Amino acid sequence: MYSRFKLLRKYCQYNFNASNGKGHGVHSPFVFDFITKVLQDKKIYPAYKKIEKLREQMLQDDREVEVADMGAGSSVNKSSTRKIKAIARTSLKNKKFGQLLFRIVQYYKPATIIELGTSLGITACYLAAGNPDGEVYTFEGAKNVASIAINNFATCRYENIDLVVGNFDNTLRETLVNIFKLDLAFIDGNHRKIPTLDYFELLLKKSNNESIFIFDDIHWSSEMEEVWKEIKQHPAVTLTVDLFFVGLVFFSSQFKAKQHFTIRY
Ligand SMILES: C[S@@+](CC[C@H](N)C(=O)[O-])C[C@H]1O[C@@H](n2cnc3c(N)ncnc32)[C@H](O)[C@@H]1O
């Protein structure tokens, strides 16, 4: 993981180089549509209030849970006890990006969604709310954290979420056997290079022309920057959008030449 200072410097560079979609810089009608209809959609949807209320509850929750984190960012396979409120403060996608994921799902209507890294289930709720007719498969390795997420799904009455407990290294392959076609994947756990690229290859097997993959924290560490670089170069990838904290990947054959955009958000 990069130091705060390095991350801030990278963020400033991104802000300086990124396009805001106006004027020069974005010649793709698809990306222009994404910017104006999804990224810049300022409407307040009812799901926002419900899910943010749940986040607030998690931020006040003093209970402790045992966490066996299998991803980068903590020691490998180390079990530790953490307060729920500390997990809510440090491990979840914030409101801005949770709501962006909601709008992406609402706009493109993916039917089958995978999230790697459930944690307390806040982002899974946003993904589920975006398309009530879709199905969200969310994966979590820490079983005590997963059980909090299950309660949260019940509290919010999202019935279109399946939580798969266990290490992605085993559960992803097993679950994908029963998934015919994958429309959207949000990869937000285990920020290491080799596992992330392995998950990408597995997910790719079930992708289609319209699939969207979203990678979290693409500039978080040198390993994640290498992941992002390799994904951009992958022959199946036709278009990418770098929003700094997440990177969007598209595979549509409508984009004749590979295109990469860095958009301010
Ligand atoms: C950043 S959190 C996910 C946050 C969630 N997507 C949100 O925004 O609400 C990442 C989660 O992935 C889980 N995780 C990391 N590596 C894993 C692995 N190899 N198998 C299963 N779970 C893993 C961690 O336990 C952690 O809860």
The ligand as an SDF file (V2000), in Angstrom:
LIG
                    3D

 27 29  0  0  0  0  0  0  0  0999 V2000
  -12.8170   -3.6350    1.4000 C   0  0  0  0  0  0  0  0  0  0  0  0
  -13.7860   -4.8700    2.1440 S   0  0  0  0  0  0  0  0  0  0  0  0
  -15.2450   -4.9060    1.1590 C   0  0  0  0  0  0  0  0  0  0  0  0
  -16.1340   -3.7170    1.3330 C   0  0  0  0  0  0  0  0  0  0  0  0
  -17.4620   -3.7880    0.6150 C   0  0  0  0  0  0  0  0  0  0  0  0
  -17.2990   -4.0990   -0.7850 N   0  0  0  0  0  0  0  0  0  0  0  0
  -18.1950   -2.4740    0.7400 C   0  0  0  0  0  0  0  0  0  0  0  0
  -17.7990   -1.5120    0.0800 O   0  0  0  0  0  0  0  0  0  0  0  0
  -19.1980   -2.4130    1.4800 O   0  0  0  0  0  0  0  0  0  0  0  0
  -12.9610   -6.3280    1.6130 C   0  0  0  0  0  0  0  0  0  0  0  0
  -13.4930   -7.5990    2.2240 C   0  0  0  0  0  0  0  0  0  0  0  0
  -12.9490   -8.6770    1.4690 O   0  0  0  0  0  0  0  0  0  0  0  0
  -12.6910   -9.7590    2.3440 C   0  0  0  0  0  0  0  0  0  0  0  0
  -11.6190  -10.5700    1.7190 N   0  0  0  0  0  0  0  0  0  0  0  0
  -10.3760  -10.1570    1.3720 C   0  0  0  0  0  0  0  0  0  0  0  0
   -9.7060  -11.1690    0.7830 N   0  0  0  0  0  0  0  0  0  0  0  0
  -10.5390  -12.2360    0.7560 C   0  0  0  0  0  0  0  0  0  0  0  0
  -10.4210  -13.5620    0.2440 C   0  0  0  0  0  0  0  0  0  0  0  0
   -9.3090  -13.9920   -0.3430 N   0  0  0  0  0  0  0  0  0  0  0  0
  -11.4910  -14.3780    0.3690 N   0  0  0  0  0  0  0  0  0  0  0  0
  -12.6270  -13.9350    0.9700 C   0  0  0  0  0  0  0  0  0  0  0  0
  -12.8040  -12.7020    1.4650 N   0  0  0  0  0  0  0  0  0  0  0  0
  -11.7670  -11.8570    1.3600 C   0  0  0  0  0  0  0  0  0  0  0  0
  -12.2750   -9.1230    3.6470 C   0  0  0  0  0  0  0  0  0  0  0  0
  -12.5570   -9.9950    4.7390 O   0  0  0  0  0  0  0  0  0  0  0  0
  -13.0870   -7.8270    3.6620 C   0  0  0  0  0  0  0  0  0  0  0  0
  -14.2490   -7.9670    4.4530 O   0  0  0  0  0  0  0  0  0  0  0  0
  1  2  1  0
  2  3  1  0
  2 10  1  0
  3  4  1  0
  4  5  1  0
  5  6  1  0
  5  7  1  0
  7  8  2  0
  7  9  1  0
 10 11  1  0
 11 12  1  0
 11 26  1  0
 12 13  1  0
 13 14  1  0
 13 24  1  0
 14 15  1  0
 14 23  1  0
 15 16  2  0
 16 17  1  0
 17 18  1  0
 17 23  2  0
 18 19  1  0
 18 20  2  0
 20 21  1  0
 21 22  2  0
 22 23  1  0
 24 25  1  0
 24 26  1  0
 26 27  1  0
M  CHG  2   2   1   9  -1
M  END
$$$$
